[in-house]
Amino acid sequence: MSRFWNVVRFEKKDYEFLSRESLWSLEEAVSFAANYSVAIAGGFKNDDWKAALRKQNDRFDKLIFTWCESKALFPLSKAGIHDRPLREEEWRTTELLEDINGDILDTFEAVTKEDVYFHRDHFLRCLRNNGLKVSEDLWASVCPKKGSDEKPRKLRDNQVDRLVCQGIAKTLWDINPDMTIEDMVNHKAVQIYGNAKLYTEPETIRKWLREVDPRDPDKKTGPKKKS
């Protein structure tokens, strides 16, 4: 169950909690985007910050649906992980819904907002692409150190792709610890959501994934070369 059912003001612990989670629920994604946009605009310094937060919450609730419908953002379902049936209330982007392994779910199934998740790094990339300058350190951007005029550093496209690929890989390895590097490189989620398909040299993606490969060293060895 999501921690953020209502329009609430985030504290440091909330940003830290989400920074550790590789999957965000729809409620968490909306709440984060609303809080972040109000915070970096200095809106929490005003007495009417609740109205500003509610306005941003409504704004991102609509925007996220729009991004999903345009396929700029891909929703996921945790149903496969929890091994529970989808609920009956319909969610209007069901036809785009995929489970965490990248398989398309039955488009006639109905799901609730509570069933919808996003990869954290993919969602943050979508926010950046739509003008919300989110840095890698979520809390530092919202609350910079006093006397510091340093702006959040902007990541290059390949740096963002590396983080997204690694975030997806960590999630997939949590589900299937026996996946090899080659399995991961060729996985649909890594190829499409992580932009791996844009890189002509496969070794680039392999290198990124090796950095987060949790398997024992004896399982990481590739096929022996023929003599």
DRENMIFI-400874 format. One record per residue (C-alpha): residue in one letter; z, y, x. Coordinates in steps of 0.2 Angstrom, whole numbers, plus 5000, padded with zeros to 4 digits. Each point is the difference from the previous one (the first is absolute). Layout:
BEGIN
AZYX...
# end
This chain:
BEGIN
M500050005000S499650175006R501450125006F499150154993W499849994981N500450184996V499450175008V501350015013R500250105016F499849905016E501450005013K499749945018K500549834996D498649984987Y498750055013E500749885013F500149864987L498150034996S499550015018R500749835003E499049924985S498349945002L499649994981W500550154988S500149984982L499050124989E501650094995E500550025019A498350065004V500050134987S501850065004F499650015018A498450104998A500950124988N501650025011Y499050025016S498850134992V501450114994A501049985016I498750065012A499650154988G501850055001G500249974981F501749935002K500750175005N499750074983D501149984985D498649934989W499649865012K500349874986A498550074991A499050005015L500449825004R499649954982K498350095001Q499649915016N500649834994D498850024984R498650065012F500149855012D500249884985K498350054994L499250025017I500549825006F499249934984T498450105004W500049945018C500149824995E498650024987S498950085014K500549865012A500750125012L501749914998F500249824997P501449934990L500849845004S501149884990K501649915007A499849874986G499549875013I501550035011H501350004986D499049864992R500350074983P498850034985L499250174997R500850094986E499150044983E499950195000E498350065006W499750115015R498350094999T499549965018T500249814998E498249965005L500350075017L501749905003E500049885014D501449895006I500750025017N498849875007G498550104995D499649894985I499450094984L501249964986D499349954983T499450174993F500649944982E501849995006A501050154995V501350075012T501350145000K500250145012E501549905007D498849875006V499050125010Y500250035019F499150095014H499949975019R501150145007D498850055014H498449994988F500950114988L500550135013R498250005006C499450044983L501350144999R499350075016N498249994994N500550104985G500850145009L501949955001K500350015019V501249855002S500649965018E500549845007D501950054999L500250034982W501750085001A499750115015S498550084991V501150044985C501550065010P499450065018K501450045012K500650185000G499150125012S498549885001D498350074995E499149845005K498849944986P499949824996R498749925011K498449944992L499549835004R498249955005D499049894988N500249855012Q501850035001V500250004981D498949844999R501149915013L501650044990V499249944984C499349845007Q501749965008G500950044984I498949884990A500149875014K501950014999T500049974982L498849865000W501049915014D501550024990I499149904986N499149885011P500849985018D498749885006M498550124998T499150025017I499350165008E498349954994D500549964983M500850174999V498550095008N498949934987H501150024985K499350114986A501650125000V499850045019Q498150014999I500050124985Y501750094998G500350005019N498250065003A499849865013K498249984994L499550175008Y500449945017T498649915009E501149925014P501149874992E501250005015T500650174995I500749934984R500749855009K500950115012W500850104986L500549844991R500849915015E501250155002V500849954983D499749815001P501749924996R499649825004D500749905015P499050025016D499449825000K499250034983K499150165005T498949915013G498250004994P498749865002K499849935017K498450055009K498749865003S499849965018
# end
